[in-house]
Amino acid sequence: MVEKASNGAADSRAAANGKVVTAQRPADIRNVALVGHSGSGKTTLVEALAVAAGAVIRAGRVEDGTSVSDYDDIEQRQHRSVQLSVVPIGWDGIKINLLDTPGYADFVGELRAGLRAADAALFVVSAAAGATGVSGQTTALWAECAAVGMPRALVVTHLDATRADFDEMVETCRAILGSGAAESMLPVHLPVYGPPGADGHRPVTGLIDLLTQQVFDYSAGAHTRTEPTADQLAQIESARGPLIEGIIAESEDETLMDRYLAGAEIDPATLLGDLERAVARGSFHPILIAAPPPGDGREGLGTVEVLDLITRGFPTPAEHSVSAAAPGGTAAPLACDPAAPLAAEVIRTASDPYVGRVSLVRVFSGTVHPDETVHVCGHHAADHDRDHDLDERIGAVSAPFGKQQRPLGEAVAGDIAYLTKLGHAETGDTLSARDTPLLIEPWPVPQPLLPVAIQAHGKADEDKLSQSLARLIAEDPTIRLEQNSHTRQLVLWCLGEAHRDVALERLRSRFGVAVDVIEYRVALRETFAAAASGRGRHVKQSGGHGQYAICEIEVQPLPEGSGIEFVDKVVGGVVPRQFIPSVEKGVRAQAARGVTAGYPLVDVRVTLSDGKAHSVDSSDAAFQTAGALALREAAAAARISLLEPIAEVRVTVADEHVGTVLGDLSGRRGRVLGTEPIGAGHTVIRAEVPELELSRYAIDLRSLAHGGAGFTRAYVRHEPMPAQVAGGLRATSAAAT
């Protein structure tokens, strides 16, 4: 813990504008991820904290006028965060790496990377959003952080909005996030409202500190202290008691509660120290208030208090243990020591048009220097993938700051930095010393479940597409590339529509490749529903060397998974032995093309029973054609079933949305196999659903459950499609041809 600073002016604790913030030891570093729903104000808070810390002079802008966060061209055009950004600032002699994470569910991969690099989290909620300000995704992330013991605090924003209600938001957070432990989630400040304006709205001009019982006035754009009024003292009296009791309940001093209940006045410094220790342990979650600076004001409301909490209450990197293993060894915790062997993780990869691939890394152990050689090892190393198990030389080491990269002499254990020239390192890879290679288990990556079929727009795009897709996937591990051999489509699997749009935009703007989105095809199949026979006659004898081949076949359906069986029952040599493989080849080629709707034929036995040949005009090609014609004739006389793939779906959903999700699955021709409560207000639904009904399920489920659900899918089998659905597909296929 850092010693409490004096009560001097806030700017005496801030780093000078434009100065590169450095740290020589882990104790002087704080890594904090800002987490929250899209639109909650995370990026605005990052910029306000940067202004308060003196890292920038106005509205979060650096010298070139761009933002310290959301500086990417795509983010500027779409007006939302789509990638993780890091803003290093200095406060009270501490380097704070603020990790601004995207709030939109489609970019949860970037968010998880930010949490992996962080040692604590600020959950940002909007006072104007009501209960919707704490989304299902926010709740799930809060639970994830709780599971690993990550310290958390909450920051309420948008108090100046017309419908903002601080008390309502506090109760919402305590009810949803503090379930079972609401006494450990309490506000440490109350808002001070100024006189109403012409529209009747009362702006927030300051904060009431419940521990010191002082008022922090921000009305003039600076942090000043005043004494509370009589009305404010009444507010303090009603809110201070629960806060003190909550802090004392987490105190290591067992005598405090007895003294407090006996009527003794507890020193605010003692309470503050216990509060900070409880926050660092992850057992108390204070609720703070913040707002951006007015115009070019020096400080935004509450920013000084947030910075003080980060430096004094959040843990150092040495208190956040991550394990790594040598090849073939067992994992062991890493020592957060600059002098220890190097162990760092690539948490983000980007392409810079001037310096090439840039890797954002969190150093967990050791020290990274420019121009040194490191070992790159990834999660594919067990498969001996050379791209993930090799030595590479680092280029420059720099500090991220908006679009700028400010040179660093080194990055010590606990710090976050950019590295250049690591041409093979991908997001999630481990960097270690050459003589002591290590592998850090990668963080869990959500399964992409939205398929997007693409094709190159033109010949020039086709030439560059393969390499560009490889670079795209190296940057974003939440994208999966599939070359579907059944449908012959190139498919990008994404997390949602916004994720898809950003991926396609990156291909176009960053890699110079234009692609067209085409209709995604599910791998359907055909089979015979009953036995049938067919005759293939291919005879052309109009002069010169002709073609002559006649064959007769019988077709019987087989159990699922049998494939195509070919049986020869020709007697008497009516089909010469050398042409029987030709008939089989023609039958199998036609089966691969399909016999009615263009889908592969499976699970049948084709028996060659009779035929005729000509001593001169019969040939391999003629009998191939005859075999194909015979299969088509048999299909024309039989009932052909379309087989569709069935997936087992496991939906994890909040209990209040179970009925809605069950009804939707039934509407998708799903068969519910069962439901299972898993605690914490959630249920798992197991169902078998045709894959035709799942192409947009990633989008629809998010809407149905208001972001409070997720699902997995796994192929089970193919089974006959209902006649009415099959008829529609055949009609569509016929119209297309």
Disulfide bonds with the S-S distance in Angstrom:
none
